[in-house]
């Protein structure tokens, strides 16, 4: 199911999914493979974008998780 590109709701979902905060949440979820983190991502997505159907939010989160590789975490510091 694809949203109409002119739909403002679609644009709001795209903006939130591409936000740095949500991308970081997805990275952590992907790295730990945690059902709890996945559920939290779904709940946040529903709350922030107004998606009312949980299955639709789960599809979006699952699609994003399937297409990503976890970020390389680095610990900075002075030597």
N, CA, C and O atoms as a Maestro MAE file, in Angstrom:
{
 s_m_m2io_version
 :::
 2.0.0
}

f_m_ct {
 s_m_title
 :::
 protein
 m_atom[316] {
  # First column is atom index #
  i_m_mmod_type
  r_m_x_coord
  r_m_y_coord
  r_m_z_coord
  i_m_residue_number
  s_m_chain_name
  s_m_pdb_residue_name
  s_m_pdb_atom_name
  i_m_atomic_number
  :::
  1 25 0.848 -1.172 0.000 1 A "UNK " " N  " 7
  2 3 0.000 0.000 0.000 1 A "UNK " " CA " 6
  3 2 0.894 1.235 0.000 1 A "UNK " " C  " 6
  4 15 1.730 1.405 0.887 1 A "UNK " " O  " 8
  5 25 0.718 2.069 -0.968 2 A "UNK " " N  " 7
  6 3 1.544 3.268 -1.091 2 A "UNK " " CA " 6
  7 2 0.679 4.485 -0.836 2 A "UNK " " C  " 6
  8 15 -0.483 4.541 -1.238 2 A "UNK " " O  " 8
  9 25 1.263 5.450 -0.166 3 A "UNK " " N  " 7
  10 3 0.575 6.709 0.071 3 A "UNK " " CA " 6
  11 2 0.697 7.605 -1.149 3 A "UNK " " C  " 6
  12 15 1.658 7.511 -1.913 3 A "UNK " " O  " 8
  13 25 -0.270 8.457 -1.316 4 A "UNK " " N  " 7
  14 3 -0.220 9.462 -2.366 4 A "UNK " " CA " 6
  15 2 0.875 10.462 -2.009 4 A "UNK " " C  " 6
  16 15 0.948 10.919 -0.868 4 A "UNK " " O  " 8
  17 25 1.725 10.805 -2.973 5 A "UNK " " N  " 7
  18 3 2.842 11.704 -2.703 5 A "UNK " " CA " 6
  19 2 2.389 13.091 -2.270 5 A "UNK " " C  " 6
  20 15 3.127 13.780 -1.565 5 A "UNK " " O  " 8
  21 25 1.203 13.517 -2.669 6 A "UNK " " N  " 7
  22 3 0.735 14.856 -2.310 6 A "UNK " " CA " 6
  23 2 0.045 14.899 -0.949 6 A "UNK " " C  " 6
  24 15 -0.330 15.970 -0.473 6 A "UNK " " O  " 8
  25 25 -0.117 13.768 -0.343 7 A "UNK " " N  " 7
  26 3 -0.790 13.687 0.941 7 A "UNK " " CA " 6
  27 2 0.119 14.273 2.027 7 A "UNK " " C  " 6
  28 15 1.243 13.801 2.200 7 A "UNK " " O  " 8
  29 25 -0.346 15.297 2.766 8 A "UNK " " N  " 7
  30 3 0.506 15.888 3.817 8 A "UNK " " CA " 6
  31 2 0.854 14.888 4.921 8 A "UNK " " C  " 6
  32 15 1.910 14.995 5.543 8 A "UNK " " O  " 8
  33 25 -0.026 13.923 5.165 9 A "UNK " " N  " 7
  34 3 0.259 12.907 6.177 9 A "UNK " " CA " 6
  35 2 1.458 12.062 5.733 9 A "UNK " " C  " 6
  36 15 2.317 11.727 6.549 9 A "UNK " " O  " 8
  37 25 1.515 11.723 4.468 10 A "UNK " " N  " 7
  38 3 2.632 10.961 3.926 10 A "UNK " " CA " 6
  39 2 3.937 11.734 4.116 10 A "UNK " " C  " 6
  40 15 4.962 11.156 4.480 10 A "UNK " " O  " 8
  41 25 3.892 13.025 3.870 11 A "UNK " " N  " 7
  42 3 5.088 13.856 4.036 11 A "UNK " " CA " 6
  43 2 5.532 13.903 5.494 11 A "UNK " " C  " 6
  44 15 6.728 13.870 5.782 11 A "UNK " " O  " 8
  45 25 4.569 13.980 6.414 12 A "UNK " " N  " 7
  46 3 4.903 13.993 7.842 12 A "UNK " " CA " 6
  47 2 5.547 12.674 8.263 12 A "UNK " " C  " 6
  48 15 6.505 12.667 9.037 12 A "UNK " " O  " 8
  49 25 5.021 11.558 7.753 13 A "UNK " " N  " 7
  50 3 5.607 10.248 8.066 13 A "UNK " " CA " 6
  51 2 7.019 10.171 7.511 13 A "UNK " " C  " 6
  52 15 7.937 9.747 8.213 13 A "UNK " " O  " 8
  53 25 7.206 10.577 6.255 14 A "UNK " " N  " 7
  54 3 8.540 10.548 5.652 14 A "UNK " " CA " 6
  55 2 9.522 11.409 6.425 14 A "UNK " " C  " 6
  56 15 10.655 10.995 6.667 14 A "UNK " " O  " 8
  57 25 9.098 12.604 6.813 15 A "UNK " " N  " 7
  58 3 9.988 13.496 7.558 15 A "UNK " " CA " 6
  59 2 10.393 12.886 8.888 15 A "UNK " " C  " 6
  60 15 11.555 12.978 9.283 15 A "UNK " " O  " 8
  61 25 9.445 12.264 9.584 16 A "UNK " " N  " 7
  62 3 9.776 11.688 10.878 16 A "UNK " " CA " 6
  63 2 10.674 10.462 10.724 16 A "UNK " " C  " 6
  64 15 11.642 10.301 11.468 16 A "UNK " " O  " 8
  65 25 10.352 9.598 9.758 17 A "UNK " " N  " 7
  66 3 11.149 8.387 9.559 17 A "UNK " " CA " 6
  67 2 12.583 8.747 9.168 17 A "UNK " " C  " 6
  68 15 13.521 8.044 9.544 17 A "UNK " " O  " 8
  69 25 12.757 9.819 8.430 18 A "UNK " " N  " 7
  70 3 14.105 10.207 8.017 18 A "UNK " " CA " 6
  71 2 14.818 11.098 9.035 18 A "UNK " " C  " 6
  72 15 15.962 11.493 8.812 18 A "UNK " " O  " 8
  73 25 14.159 11.416 10.145 19 A "UNK " " N  " 7
  74 3 14.793 12.271 11.153 19 A "UNK " " CA " 6
  75 2 15.953 11.540 11.826 19 A "UNK " " C  " 6
  76 15 15.957 10.314 11.929 19 A "UNK " " O  " 8
  77 25 16.918 12.301 12.272 20 A "UNK " " N  " 7
  78 3 18.116 11.739 12.900 20 A "UNK " " CA " 6
  79 2 17.763 10.924 14.149 20 A "UNK " " C  " 6
  80 15 18.335 9.856 14.373 20 A "UNK " " O  " 8
  81 25 16.838 11.415 14.951 21 A "UNK " " N  " 7
  82 3 16.452 10.708 16.175 21 A "UNK " " CA " 6
  83 2 15.853 9.340 15.858 21 A "UNK " " C  " 6
  84 15 16.239 8.337 16.458 21 A "UNK " " O  " 8
  85 25 14.915 9.299 14.920 22 A "UNK " " N  " 7
  86 3 14.279 8.022 14.600 22 A "UNK " " CA " 6
  87 2 15.278 7.073 13.940 22 A "UNK " " C  " 6
  88 15 15.232 5.867 14.180 22 A "UNK " " O  " 8
  89 25 16.174 7.601 13.115 23 A "UNK " " N  " 7
  90 3 17.190 6.760 12.501 23 A "UNK " " CA " 6
  91 2 18.094 6.141 13.565 23 A "UNK " " C  " 6
  92 15 18.480 4.977 13.455 23 A "UNK " " O  " 8
  93 25 18.429 6.913 14.586 24 A "UNK " " N  " 7
  94 3 19.241 6.386 15.678 24 A "UNK " " CA " 6
  95 2 18.482 5.296 16.439 24 A "UNK " " C  " 6
  96 15 19.058 4.270 16.800 24 A "UNK " " O  " 8
  97 25 17.198 5.520 16.678 25 A "UNK " " N  " 7
  98 3 16.380 4.498 17.341 25 A "UNK " " CA " 6
  99 2 16.381 3.203 16.530 25 A "UNK " " C  " 6
  100 15 16.494 2.112 17.089 25 A "UNK " " O  " 8
  101 25 16.254 3.333 15.212 26 A "UNK " " N  " 7
  102 3 16.249 2.154 14.354 26 A "UNK " " CA " 6
  103 2 17.613 1.463 14.349 26 A "UNK " " C  " 6
  104 15 17.685 0.235 14.304 26 A "UNK " " O  " 8
  105 25 18.684 2.238 14.394 27 A "UNK " " N  " 7
  106 3 20.022 1.653 14.457 27 A "UNK " " CA " 6
  107 2 20.197 0.812 15.712 27 A "UNK " " C  " 6
  108 15 20.714 -0.304 15.650 27 A "UNK " " O  " 8
  109 25 19.771 1.339 16.840 28 A "UNK " " N  " 7
  110 3 19.882 0.613 18.106 28 A "UNK " " CA " 6
  111 2 19.013 -0.641 18.060 28 A "UNK " " C  " 6
  112 15 19.443 -1.711 18.491 28 A "UNK " " O  " 8
  113 25 17.802 -0.515 17.544 29 A "UNK " " N  " 7
  114 3 16.897 -1.659 17.431 29 A "UNK " " CA " 6
  115 2 17.518 -2.734 16.558 29 A "UNK " " C  " 6
  116 15 17.470 -3.917 16.895 29 A "UNK " " O  " 8
  117 25 18.097 -2.331 15.445 30 A "UNK " " N  " 7
  118 3 18.725 -3.290 14.531 30 A "UNK " " CA " 6
  119 2 19.951 -3.945 15.176 30 A "UNK " " C  " 6
  120 15 20.168 -5.147 15.021 30 A "UNK " " O  " 8
  121 25 20.730 -3.174 15.880 31 A "UNK " " N  " 7
  122 3 21.944 -3.703 16.499 31 A "UNK " " CA " 6
  123 2 21.635 -4.724 17.587 31 A "UNK " " C  " 6
  124 15 22.326 -5.737 17.698 31 A "UNK " " O  " 8
  125 25 20.609 -4.470 18.386 32 A "UNK " " N  " 7
  126 3 20.295 -5.368 19.495 32 A "UNK " " CA " 6
  127 2 19.264 -6.424 19.137 32 A "UNK " " C  " 6
  128 15 19.059 -7.366 19.902 32 A "UNK " " O  " 8
  129 25 18.609 -6.285 17.983 33 A "UNK " " N  " 7
  130 3 17.580 -7.245 17.541 33 A "UNK " " CA " 6
  131 2 16.551 -7.494 18.649 33 A "UNK " " C  " 6
  132 15 16.175 -8.636 18.915 33 A "UNK " " O  " 8
  133 25 16.108 -6.423 19.281 34 A "UNK " " N  " 7
  134 3 15.214 -6.506 20.428 34 A "UNK " " CA " 6
  135 2 13.767 -6.238 20.021 34 A "UNK " " C  " 6
  136 15 13.468 -5.240 19.366 34 A "UNK " " O  " 8
  137 25 12.879 -7.142 20.419 35 A "UNK " " N  " 7
  138 3 11.445 -6.941 20.168 35 A "UNK " " CA " 6
  139 2 10.924 -5.739 20.950 35 A "UNK " " C  " 6
  140 15 10.032 -5.029 20.486 35 A "UNK " " O  " 8
  141 25 11.481 -5.516 22.132 36 A "UNK " " N  " 7
  142 3 11.065 -4.374 22.939 36 A "UNK " " CA " 6
  143 2 11.410 -3.051 22.279 36 A "UNK " " C  " 6
  144 15 10.596 -2.127 22.267 36 A "UNK " " O  " 8
  145 25 12.616 -2.957 21.731 37 A "UNK " " N  " 7
  146 3 13.011 -1.737 21.020 37 A "UNK " " CA " 6
  147 2 12.156 -1.539 19.771 37 A "UNK " " C  " 6
  148 15 11.775 -0.414 19.447 37 A "UNK " " O  " 8
  149 25 11.854 -2.644 19.065 38 A "UNK " " N  " 7
  150 3 11.017 -2.560 17.872 38 A "UNK " " CA " 6
  151 2 9.627 -2.040 18.245 38 A "UNK " " C  " 6
  152 15 9.078 -1.179 17.557 38 A "UNK " " O  " 8
  153 25 9.070 -2.557 19.319 39 A "UNK " " N  " 7
  154 3 7.755 -2.108 19.771 39 A "UNK " " CA " 6
  155 2 7.773 -0.629 20.139 39 A "UNK " " C  " 6
  156 15 6.822 0.102 19.860 39 A "UNK " " O  " 8
  157 25 8.854 -0.200 20.762 40 A "UNK " " N  " 7
  158 3 8.980 1.209 21.125 40 A "UNK " " CA " 6
  159 2 9.039 2.079 19.870 40 A "UNK " " C  " 6
  160 15 8.415 3.140 19.820 40 A "UNK " " O  " 8
  161 25 9.782 1.638 18.863 41 A "UNK " " N  " 7
  162 3 9.842 2.389 17.601 41 A "UNK " " CA " 6
  163 2 8.463 2.499 16.967 41 A "UNK " " C  " 6
  164 15 8.092 3.558 16.462 41 A "UNK " " O  " 8
  165 25 7.706 1.415 16.991 42 A "UNK " " N  " 7
  166 3 6.353 1.424 16.431 42 A "UNK " " CA " 6
  167 2 5.478 2.406 17.204 42 A "UNK " " C  " 6
  168 15 4.749 3.195 16.602 42 A "UNK " " O  " 8
  169 25 5.546 2.360 18.530 43 A "UNK " " N  " 7
  170 3 4.720 3.248 19.354 43 A "UNK " " CA " 6
  171 2 5.081 4.713 19.132 43 A "UNK " " C  " 6
  172 15 4.194 5.561 19.034 43 A "UNK " " O  " 8
  173 25 6.363 5.015 19.053 44 A "UNK " " N  " 7
  174 3 6.801 6.397 18.818 44 A "UNK " " CA " 6
  175 2 6.357 6.865 17.432 44 A "UNK " " C  " 6
  176 15 5.889 7.993 17.276 44 A "UNK " " O  " 8
  177 25 6.503 6.013 16.444 45 A "UNK " " N  " 7
  178 3 6.073 6.364 15.090 45 A "UNK " " CA " 6
  179 2 4.576 6.657 15.054 45 A "UNK " " C  " 6
  180 15 4.149 7.634 14.437 45 A "UNK " " O  " 8
  181 25 3.788 5.828 15.701 46 A "UNK " " N  " 7
  182 3 2.333 6.051 15.734 46 A "UNK " " CA " 6
  183 2 2.000 7.364 16.432 46 A "UNK " " C  " 6
  184 15 1.148 8.123 15.970 46 A "UNK " " O  " 8
  185 25 2.673 7.623 17.538 47 A "UNK " " N  " 7
  186 3 2.384 8.831 18.313 47 A "UNK " " CA " 6
  187 2 2.785 10.098 17.559 47 A "UNK " " C  " 6
  188 15 2.016 11.057 17.494 47 A "UNK " " O  " 8
  189 25 3.974 10.097 16.997 48 A "UNK " " N  " 7
  190 3 4.506 11.303 16.368 48 A "UNK " " CA " 6
  191 2 3.876 11.622 15.018 48 A "UNK " " C  " 6
  192 15 3.825 12.787 14.623 48 A "UNK " " O  " 8
  193 25 3.397 10.606 14.304 49 A "UNK " " N  " 7
  194 3 2.874 10.838 12.959 49 A "UNK " " CA " 6
  195 2 1.366 10.711 12.861 49 A "UNK " " C  " 6
  196 15 0.783 11.057 11.833 49 A "UNK " " O  " 8
  197 25 0.733 10.226 13.897 50 A "UNK " " N  " 7
  198 3 -0.720 10.090 13.869 50 A "UNK " " CA " 6
  199 2 -1.213 8.855 13.139 50 A "UNK " " C  " 6
  200 15 -2.390 8.772 12.786 50 A "UNK " " O  " 8
  201 25 -0.325 7.892 12.907 51 A "UNK " " N  " 7
  202 3 -0.763 6.636 12.288 51 A "UNK " " CA " 6
  203 2 -1.649 5.917 13.293 51 A "UNK " " C  " 6
  204 15 -1.260 5.728 14.445 51 A "UNK " " O  " 8
  205 25 -2.821 5.523 12.865 52 A "UNK " " N  " 7
  206 3 -3.768 4.891 13.787 52 A "UNK " " CA " 6
  207 2 -3.790 3.371 13.683 52 A "UNK " " C  " 6
  208 15 -4.335 2.698 14.558 52 A "UNK " " O  " 8
  209 25 -3.208 2.830 12.631 53 A "UNK " " N  " 7
  210 3 -3.226 1.387 12.425 53 A "UNK " " CA " 6
  211 2 -1.846 0.832 12.772 53 A "UNK " " C  " 6
  212 15 -0.855 1.134 12.108 53 A "UNK " " O  " 8
  213 25 -1.801 0.017 13.826 54 A "UNK " " N  " 7
  214 3 -0.530 -0.510 14.321 54 A "UNK " " CA " 6
  215 2 0.195 -1.322 13.253 54 A "UNK " " C  " 6
  216 15 1.417 -1.237 13.138 54 A "UNK " " O  " 8
  217 25 -0.542 -2.107 12.474 55 A "UNK " " N  " 7
  218 3 0.084 -2.939 11.457 55 A "UNK " " CA " 6
  219 2 0.800 -2.082 10.410 55 A "UNK " " C  " 6
  220 15 1.856 -2.470 9.911 55 A "UNK " " O  " 8
  221 25 0.239 -0.934 10.079 56 A "UNK " " N  " 7
  222 3 0.878 -0.032 9.108 56 A "UNK " " CA " 6
  223 2 2.194 0.501 9.678 56 A "UNK " " C  " 6
  224 15 3.203 0.549 8.975 56 A "UNK " " O  " 8
  225 25 2.180 0.897 10.943 57 A "UNK " " N  " 7
  226 3 3.407 1.380 11.581 57 A "UNK " " CA " 6
  227 2 4.435 0.262 11.671 57 A "UNK " " C  " 6
  228 15 5.626 0.509 11.481 57 A "UNK " " O  " 8
  229 25 4.005 -0.952 11.953 58 A "UNK " " N  " 7
  230 3 4.928 -2.087 12.010 58 A "UNK " " CA " 6
  231 2 5.549 -2.347 10.645 58 A "UNK " " C  " 6
  232 15 6.733 -2.674 10.555 58 A "UNK " " O  " 8
  233 25 4.765 -2.204 9.584 59 A "UNK " " N  " 7
  234 3 5.304 -2.391 8.231 59 A "UNK " " CA " 6
  235 2 6.391 -1.371 7.937 59 A "UNK " " C  " 6
  236 15 7.429 -1.708 7.368 59 A "UNK " " O  " 8
  237 25 6.151 -0.127 8.325 60 A "UNK " " N  " 7
  238 3 7.139 0.933 8.074 60 A "UNK " " CA " 6
  239 2 8.425 0.648 8.841 60 A "UNK " " C  " 6
  240 15 9.517 0.735 8.280 60 A "UNK " " O  " 8
  241 25 8.299 0.310 10.120 61 A "UNK " " N  " 7
  242 3 9.476 0.026 10.947 61 A "UNK " " CA " 6
  243 2 10.213 -1.201 10.406 61 A "UNK " " C  " 6
  244 15 11.438 -1.180 10.290 61 A "UNK " " O  " 8
  245 25 9.489 -2.257 10.078 62 A "UNK " " N  " 7
  246 3 10.130 -3.470 9.565 62 A "UNK " " CA " 6
  247 2 10.843 -3.213 8.240 62 A "UNK " " C  " 6
  248 15 11.932 -3.738 8.006 62 A "UNK " " O  " 8
  249 25 10.233 -2.408 7.375 63 A "UNK " " N  " 7
  250 3 10.863 -2.082 6.097 63 A "UNK " " CA " 6
  251 2 12.167 -1.312 6.329 63 A "UNK " " C  " 6
  252 15 13.177 -1.575 5.675 63 A "UNK " " O  " 8
  253 25 12.134 -0.360 7.266 64 A "UNK " " N  " 7
  254 3 13.338 0.408 7.565 64 A "UNK " " CA " 6
  255 2 14.421 -0.465 8.195 64 A "UNK " " C  " 6
  256 15 15.603 -0.301 7.891 64 A "UNK " " O  " 8
  257 25 14.030 -1.380 9.061 65 A "UNK " " N  " 7
  258 3 15.003 -2.265 9.699 65 A "UNK " " CA " 6
  259 2 15.625 -3.228 8.687 65 A "UNK " " C  " 6
  260 15 16.806 -3.559 8.784 65 A "UNK " " O  " 8
  261 25 14.826 -3.673 7.719 66 A "UNK " " N  " 7
  262 3 15.310 -4.645 6.735 66 A "UNK " " CA " 6
  263 2 16.344 -4.039 5.790 66 A "UNK " " C  " 6
  264 15 17.181 -4.761 5.249 66 A "UNK " " O  " 8
  265 25 16.296 -2.748 5.588 67 A "UNK " " N  " 7
  266 3 17.190 -2.141 4.598 67 A "UNK " " CA " 6
  267 2 18.402 -1.443 5.207 67 A "UNK " " C  " 6
  268 15 19.072 -0.675 4.517 67 A "UNK " " O  " 8
  269 25 18.692 -1.686 6.454 68 A "UNK " " N  " 7
  270 3 19.787 -0.942 7.076 68 A "UNK " " CA " 6
  271 2 20.892 -1.847 7.584 68 A "UNK " " C  " 6
  272 15 20.709 -3.038 7.837 68 A "UNK " " O  " 8
  273 25 22.001 -1.242 7.715 69 A "UNK " " N  " 7
  274 3 23.144 -1.834 8.386 69 A "UNK " " CA " 6
  275 2 23.391 -0.961 9.604 69 A "UNK " " C  " 6
  276 15 23.237 0.258 9.522 69 A "UNK " " O  " 8
  277 25 23.765 -1.544 10.722 70 A "UNK " " N  " 7
  278 3 23.992 -0.721 11.916 70 A "UNK " " CA " 6
  279 2 25.163 0.223 11.707 70 A "UNK " " C  " 6
  280 15 26.122 -0.098 11.005 70 A "UNK " " O  " 8
  281 25 25.069 1.378 12.321 71 A "UNK " " N  " 7
  282 3 26.156 2.348 12.246 71 A "UNK " " CA " 6
  283 2 27.373 1.810 12.993 71 A "UNK " " C  " 6
  284 15 27.258 1.024 13.934 71 A "UNK " " O  " 8
  285 25 28.504 2.247 12.555 72 A "UNK " " N  " 7
  286 3 29.733 1.889 13.255 72 A "UNK " " CA " 6
  287 2 29.900 2.837 14.425 72 A "UNK " " C  " 6
  288 15 30.082 4.041 14.241 72 A "UNK " " O  " 8
  289 25 29.836 2.293 15.624 73 A "UNK " " N  " 7
  290 3 29.961 3.110 16.821 73 A "UNK " " CA " 6
  291 2 31.436 3.306 17.118 73 A "UNK " " C  " 6
  292 15 32.225 2.363 17.044 73 A "UNK " " O  " 8
  293 25 31.797 4.508 17.449 74 A "UNK " " N  " 7
  294 3 33.186 4.769 17.807 74 A "UNK " " CA " 6
  295 2 33.210 5.538 19.111 74 A "UNK " " C  " 6
  296 15 32.346 6.371 19.386 74 A "UNK " " O  " 8
  297 25 34.203 5.243 19.892 75 A "UNK " " N  " 7
  298 3 34.373 5.919 21.175 75 A "UNK " " CA " 6
  299 2 35.522 6.909 20.994 75 A "UNK " " C  " 6
  300 15 36.662 6.525 20.732 75 A "UNK " " O  " 8
  301 25 35.199 8.164 21.136 76 A "UNK " " N  " 7
  302 3 36.237 9.191 20.985 76 A "UNK " " CA " 6
  303 2 36.886 9.510 22.312 76 A "UNK " " C  " 6
  304 15 36.344 9.216 23.378 76 A "UNK " " O  " 8
  305 25 38.015 10.095 22.231 77 A "UNK " " N  " 7
  306 3 38.710 10.480 23.458 77 A "UNK " " CA " 6
  307 2 40.131 10.886 23.159 77 A "UNK " " C  " 6
  308 15 40.696 10.542 22.121 77 A "UNK " " O  " 8
  309 25 40.682 11.611 24.072 78 A "UNK " " N  " 7
  310 3 42.066 12.050 23.906 78 A "UNK " " CA " 6
  311 2 43.011 10.942 24.331 78 A "UNK " " C  " 6
  312 15 42.733 10.211 25.282 78 A "UNK " " O  " 8
  313 25 44.097 10.821 23.648 79 A "UNK " " N  " 7
  314 3 45.080 9.792 23.999 79 A "UNK " " CA " 6
  315 2 46.156 10.357 24.896 79 A "UNK " " C  " 6
  316 15 47.071 9.635 25.294 79 A "UNK " " O  " 8
  :::
 }
 m_bond[315] {
  # First column is bond index #
  i_m_from
  i_m_to
  i_m_order
  :::
  1 1 2 1
  2 2 3 1
  3 3 4 2
  4 3 5 1
  5 5 6 1
  6 6 7 1
  7 7 8 2
  8 7 9 1
  9 9 10 1
  10 10 11 1
  11 11 12 2
  12 11 13 1
  13 13 14 1
  14 14 15 1
  15 15 16 2
  16 15 17 1
  17 17 18 1
  18 18 19 1
  19 19 20 2
  20 19 21 1
  21 21 22 1
  22 22 23 1
  23 23 24 2
  24 23 25 1
  25 25 26 1
  26 26 27 1
  27 27 28 2
  28 27 29 1
  29 29 30 1
  30 30 31 1
  31 31 32 2
  32 31 33 1
  33 33 34 1
  34 34 35 1
  35 35 36 2
  36 35 37 1
  37 37 38 1
  38 38 39 1
  39 39 40 2
  40 39 41 1
  41 41 42 1
  42 42 43 1
  43 43 44 2
  44 43 45 1
  45 45 46 1
  46 46 47 1
  47 47 48 2
  48 47 49 1
  49 49 50 1
  50 50 51 1
  51 51 52 2
  52 51 53 1
  53 53 54 1
  54 54 55 1
  55 55 56 2
  56 55 57 1
  57 57 58 1
  58 58 59 1
  59 59 60 2
  60 59 61 1
  61 61 62 1
  62 62 63 1
  63 63 64 2
  64 63 65 1
  65 65 66 1
  66 66 67 1
  67 67 68 2
  68 67 69 1
  69 69 70 1
  70 70 71 1
  71 71 72 2
  72 71 73 1
  73 73 74 1
  74 74 75 1
  75 75 76 2
  76 75 77 1
  77 77 78 1
  78 78 79 1
  79 79 80 2
  80 79 81 1
  81 81 82 1
  82 82 83 1
  83 83 84 2
  84 83 85 1
  85 85 86 1
  86 86 87 1
  87 87 88 2
  88 87 89 1
  89 89 90 1
  90 90 91 1
  91 91 92 2
  92 91 93 1
  93 93 94 1
  94 94 95 1
  95 95 96 2
  96 95 97 1
  97 97 98 1
  98 98 99 1
  99 99 100 2
  100 99 101 1
  101 101 102 1
  102 102 103 1
  103 103 104 2
  104 103 105 1
  105 105 106 1
  106 106 107 1
  107 107 108 2
  108 107 109 1
  109 109 110 1
  110 110 111 1
  111 111 112 2
  112 111 113 1
  113 113 114 1
  114 114 115 1
  115 115 116 2
  116 115 117 1
  117 117 118 1
  118 118 119 1
  119 119 120 2
  120 119 121 1
  121 121 122 1
  122 122 123 1
  123 123 124 2
  124 123 125 1
  125 125 126 1
  126 126 127 1
  127 127 128 2
  128 127 129 1
  129 129 130 1
  130 130 131 1
  131 131 132 2
  132 131 133 1
  133 133 134 1
  134 134 135 1
  135 135 136 2
  136 135 137 1
  137 137 138 1
  138 138 139 1
  139 139 140 2
  140 139 141 1
  141 141 142 1
  142 142 143 1
  143 143 144 2
  144 143 145 1
  145 145 146 1
  146 146 147 1
  147 147 148 2
  148 147 149 1
  149 149 150 1
  150 150 151 1
  151 151 152 2
  152 151 153 1
  153 153 154 1
  154 154 155 1
  155 155 156 2
  156 155 157 1
  157 157 158 1
  158 158 159 1
  159 159 160 2
  160 159 161 1
  161 161 162 1
  162 162 163 1
  163 163 164 2
  164 163 165 1
  165 165 166 1
  166 166 167 1
  167 167 168 2
  168 167 169 1
  169 169 170 1
  170 170 171 1
  171 171 172 2
  172 171 173 1
  173 173 174 1
  174 174 175 1
  175 175 176 2
  176 175 177 1
  177 177 178 1
  178 178 179 1
  179 179 180 2
  180 179 181 1
  181 181 182 1
  182 182 183 1
  183 183 184 2
  184 183 185 1
  185 185 186 1
  186 186 187 1
  187 187 188 2
  188 187 189 1
  189 189 190 1
  190 190 191 1
  191 191 192 2
  192 191 193 1
  193 193 194 1
  194 194 195 1
  195 195 196 2
  196 195 197 1
  197 197 198 1
  198 198 199 1
  199 199 200 2
  200 199 201 1
  201 201 202 1
  202 202 203 1
  203 203 204 2
  204 203 205 1
  205 205 206 1
  206 206 207 1
  207 207 208 2
  208 207 209 1
  209 209 210 1
  210 210 211 1
  211 211 212 2
  212 211 213 1
  213 213 214 1
  214 214 215 1
  215 215 216 2
  216 215 217 1
  217 217 218 1
  218 218 219 1
  219 219 220 2
  220 219 221 1
  221 221 222 1
  222 222 223 1
  223 223 224 2
  224 223 225 1
  225 225 226 1
  226 226 227 1
  227 227 228 2
  228 227 229 1
  229 229 230 1
  230 230 231 1
  231 231 232 2
  232 231 233 1
  233 233 234 1
  234 234 235 1
  235 235 236 2
  236 235 237 1
  237 237 238 1
  238 238 239 1
  239 239 240 2
  240 239 241 1
  241 241 242 1
  242 242 243 1
  243 243 244 2
  244 243 245 1
  245 245 246 1
  246 246 247 1
  247 247 248 2
  248 247 249 1
  249 249 250 1
  250 250 251 1
  251 251 252 2
  252 251 253 1
  253 253 254 1
  254 254 255 1
  255 255 256 2
  256 255 257 1
  257 257 258 1
  258 258 259 1
  259 259 260 2
  260 259 261 1
  261 261 262 1
  262 262 263 1
  263 263 264 2
  264 263 265 1
  265 265 266 1
  266 266 267 1
  267 267 268 2
  268 267 269 1
  269 269 270 1
  270 270 271 1
  271 271 272 2
  272 271 273 1
  273 273 274 1
  274 274 275 1
  275 275 276 2
  276 275 277 1
  277 277 278 1
  278 278 279 1
  279 279 280 2
  280 279 281 1
  281 281 282 1
  282 282 283 1
  283 283 284 2
  284 283 285 1
  285 285 286 1
  286 286 287 1
  287 287 288 2
  288 287 289 1
  289 289 290 1
  290 290 291 1
  291 291 292 2
  292 291 293 1
  293 293 294 1
  294 294 295 1
  295 295 296 2
  296 295 297 1
  297 297 298 1
  298 298 299 1
  299 299 300 2
  300 299 301 1
  301 301 302 1
  302 302 303 1
  303 303 304 2
  304 303 305 1
  305 305 306 1
  306 306 307 1
  307 307 308 2
  308 307 309 1
  309 309 310 1
  310 310 311 1
  311 311 312 2
  312 311 313 1
  313 313 314 1
  314 314 315 1
  315 315 316 2
  :::
 }
}
